Amino acid sequence: MSAGPKRAAVIGAGLGGLSAAIHLRLAGFDVTVYERNDQVGGRAGQLEIEGFRFDTGPTLLNYPWVFEELFAAAGARLSEHVELLPVDPTVRFIWPDGEELTLSSDLATLAREFERLEPGSLSALTAFLADAELKYGIAMRKLGVRNASGAIQWLRGAGLRELLHTSMWRSMRSELRRFFRSPRILDALGSYAMYLGGSPWRLPGILTILPYGEIAYGLWMPRGGIYSLVRAVERLAVSLGARIVTGAEVQRIVVADGRVCGVELSDGTEEWWPTVISNVDVPTTRRELLTPPSAERPPEMTPGVLTCYMGLRGRPDGLGHHTIFLPFDSRASFDALFDEQRVPEEPAFYACAPSATDPDLAPPGCSTLYLLTPVPLIDRLPQTPDPAWPASLRDRMIARMERHGIAIPPEQRACETMWTPHDWQRRYRLYNGSAFGASHRLGQMGPWRCPNRDRKIGGLYYVGASTTPGTGMPTVVLGGRMTAERVIADAH
Ligand SMILES: Cc1cc2nc3c(=O)[nH]c(=O)nc-3n(C[C@H](O)[C@H](O)[C@H](O)COP(=O)(O)OP(=O)(O)OC[C@H]3O[C@@H](n4cnc5c(N)ncnc54)[C@H](O)[C@@H]3O)c2cc1C
């Protein structure tokens, strides 16, 4: 096969890979996406058991504008392909003593909640939102989503005043403390750090854009679940002419004289490509798809997760769409997970009851329940783990829910399955079973994150959670555009 410059293979049909494929097709590239599984979407997959449909990974969709822009780039309208249902109140936090905080995109409702926990906090809330809005603009429109050749060029993407505003050097917790005193508000807004692989006492202050983004842009649920959005993105890629081959595992990226020249599939066939974009987790790509494996040190990763998917008869009383059960002592819980690499005594966890927004995800009269709790990475789990550990952790979550009056008795459970970090690793080749990819500590953000173009191998690029700009559905979709821009610029 001829190796013209405008030809690219994408390994993996995660959202980042699909986004890169779309942007490359729009630039006239001949694109094939190789996906080892039978379905696309990667972590954002779908599981169907006995008529119950579960989103496997992401359940909280924010920044719908990113998906609108993706469709608009192809001259299409997202709203004609997916119906986005608003989820408001967005997230409810519950503490062991029964105290609660419910977030909402409705500012009057939000202000009432903050006022209840911290009397007189209205001006602090207003100041926090204004401050985080500026940070969000700097991160999402300037620093975070532009390719740069190095730290200096990256920093030049924003002015000095804007850089000072990012609070990169301050921790997320101390940034929040500039506005709030209530430990409950601080714990709730700081809990978002978990998704980015650190504690709010360690991750940089700019990450206050996470709770801000959820409040300002709301949470959304595509009708039919997150997977219907993934399918829409897949259809968009195919309609533009991208070839997506499922059940096609790449076992090696073929490199000669320091340049990529193709991929070798697990059946031994070799296909020739001048450009290869790996949507496989970066450290997995480097260790398993390159021969010899790259000697580069793997990045620090976000934790693993235990996810439980339950089909229920009826609906659990008192459970809204998104609920986060926080411990009494957030600091101890974060330290156990990130410093001591063990399951905390009081695990924080997330419960998702999407049937509250879209009842059609379950058979009539039934509902689905998804539980997620962070756990250590595979190399920190016991070598021969007690096979009962997932069930016992699930029981602890259910017992905690029961203490808050949300009962999930065994007879209500029509079906159930659980995925440990080993399952996540096996299915999607997630390095060390890390759920969200490389962590977002300061040394792994912006120009210090694994770049989307390999430093040593010509024609090899990366896209997805562990490269730049980072993890999360909207972020990897933006990353797909950035990687495509690199490839297109290099082809000229
Ligand atoms: C449990 C969980 C909950 C999450 N919750 C949220 C949330 O609520 N909101 C949010 O925005 N984000 C969430 N995320 C993060 C989000 O899902 C990810 O950041 C994003 O989906 C990752 O996309 P990606 O482009 O990195 O591709 P991935 O999803 O990592 O997909 C990579 C693809 O490559 C394929 N592949 C691997 N090896 C090969 C090979 N050798 N050959 C061919 N194909 C291969 C895999 O099968 C997979 O399909 C969550 C993640 C997890 C795991």
PDBQT file of the ligand as one rigid body, heavy atoms in Angstrom, charges set to zero:
ROOT
HETATM    1  C1  LIG A 501     -15.123   4.602  35.809  1.00  0.00    +0.000 C 
HETATM    2  C2  LIG A 501     -14.875   5.897  35.068  1.00  0.00    +0.000 A 
HETATM    3  C3  LIG A 501     -15.693   6.982  35.293  1.00  0.00    +0.000 A 
HETATM    4  C4  LIG A 501     -15.494   8.167  34.575  1.00  0.00    +0.000 A 
HETATM    5  N1  LIG A 501     -16.358   9.205  34.778  1.00  0.00    +0.000 NA
HETATM    6  C5  LIG A 501     -16.275  10.293  33.985  1.00  0.00    +0.000 A 
HETATM    7  C6  LIG A 501     -17.309  11.276  33.994  1.00  0.00    +0.000 A 
HETATM    8  O1  LIG A 501     -18.297  11.137  34.729  1.00  0.00    +0.000 OA
HETATM    9  N2  LIG A 501     -17.196  12.339  33.158  1.00  0.00    +0.000 N 
HETATM   10  C7  LIG A 501     -16.137  12.473  32.284  1.00  0.00    +0.000 A 
HETATM   11  O2  LIG A 501     -16.105  13.462  31.527  1.00  0.00    +0.000 OA
HETATM   12  N3  LIG A 501     -15.147  11.556  32.257  1.00  0.00    +0.000 NA
HETATM   13  C8  LIG A 501     -15.197  10.463  33.072  1.00  0.00    +0.000 A 
HETATM   14  N4  LIG A 501     -14.249   9.491  32.990  1.00  0.00    +0.000 N 
HETATM   15  C9  LIG A 501     -13.061   9.722  32.156  1.00  0.00    +0.000 C 
HETATM   16  C10 LIG A 501     -13.356   9.475  30.672  1.00  0.00    +0.000 C 
HETATM   17  O3  LIG A 501     -14.095   8.304  30.515  1.00  0.00    +0.000 OA
HETATM   18  C11 LIG A 501     -12.035   9.325  29.947  1.00  0.00    +0.000 C 
HETATM   19  O4  LIG A 501     -11.159  10.403  30.215  1.00  0.00    +0.000 OA
HETATM   20  C12 LIG A 501     -12.212   9.247  28.417  1.00  0.00    +0.000 C 
HETATM   21  O5  LIG A 501     -13.364   8.534  28.042  1.00  0.00    +0.000 OA
HETATM   22  C13 LIG A 501     -10.965   8.569  27.875  1.00  0.00    +0.000 C 
HETATM   23  O6  LIG A 501     -10.976   8.566  26.467  1.00  0.00    +0.000 OA
HETATM   24  P1  LIG A 501      -9.701   8.165  25.645  1.00  0.00    +0.000 P 
HETATM   25  O7  LIG A 501      -9.740   8.946  24.382  1.00  0.00    +0.000 OA
HETATM   26  O8  LIG A 501      -8.475   8.285  26.495  1.00  0.00    +0.000 OA
HETATM   27  O9  LIG A 501      -9.912   6.657  25.238  1.00  0.00    +0.000 OA
HETATM   28  P2  LIG A 501     -10.178   5.310  26.054  1.00  0.00    +0.000 P 
HETATM   29  O10 LIG A 501     -11.528   5.377  26.638  1.00  0.00    +0.000 OA
HETATM   30  O11 LIG A 501      -9.038   4.974  26.943  1.00  0.00    +0.000 OA
HETATM   31  O12 LIG A 501     -10.219   4.294  24.837  1.00  0.00    +0.000 OA
HETATM   32  C14 LIG A 501      -9.058   3.727  24.270  1.00  0.00    +0.000 C 
HETATM   33  C15 LIG A 501      -9.494   2.664  23.299  1.00  0.00    +0.000 C 
HETATM   34  O13 LIG A 501      -8.350   1.998  22.793  1.00  0.00    +0.000 OA
HETATM   35  C16 LIG A 501      -8.656   0.609  22.666  1.00  0.00    +0.000 C 
HETATM   36  N5  LIG A 501      -7.413  -0.149  22.624  1.00  0.00    +0.000 N 
HETATM   37  C17 LIG A 501      -6.522  -0.341  23.635  1.00  0.00    +0.000 A 
HETATM   38  N6  LIG A 501      -5.487  -1.067  23.207  1.00  0.00    +0.000 NA
HETATM   39  C18 LIG A 501      -5.707  -1.335  21.902  1.00  0.00    +0.000 A 
HETATM   40  C19 LIG A 501      -4.976  -2.036  20.914  1.00  0.00    +0.000 A 
HETATM   41  N7  LIG A 501      -3.800  -2.584  21.187  1.00  0.00    +0.000 N 
HETATM   42  N8  LIG A 501      -5.503  -2.132  19.667  1.00  0.00    +0.000 NA
HETATM   43  C20 LIG A 501      -6.691  -1.566  19.360  1.00  0.00    +0.000 A 
HETATM   44  N9  LIG A 501      -7.434  -0.880  20.271  1.00  0.00    +0.000 NA
HETATM   45  C21 LIG A 501      -6.938  -0.758  21.525  1.00  0.00    +0.000 A 
HETATM   46  C22 LIG A 501      -9.487   0.327  23.898  1.00  0.00    +0.000 C 
HETATM   47  O14 LIG A 501     -10.226  -0.860  23.771  1.00  0.00    +0.000 OA
HETATM   48  C23 LIG A 501     -10.355   1.570  23.956  1.00  0.00    +0.000 C 
HETATM   49  O15 LIG A 501     -11.548   1.417  23.216  1.00  0.00    +0.000 OA
HETATM   50  C24 LIG A 501     -14.416   8.284  33.669  1.00  0.00    +0.000 A 
HETATM   51  C25 LIG A 501     -13.566   7.188  33.459  1.00  0.00    +0.000 A 
HETATM   52  C26 LIG A 501     -13.809   6.006  34.146  1.00  0.00    +0.000 A 
HETATM   53  C27 LIG A 501     -12.916   4.818  33.875  1.00  0.00    +0.000 C 
ENDROOT
TORSDOF 0
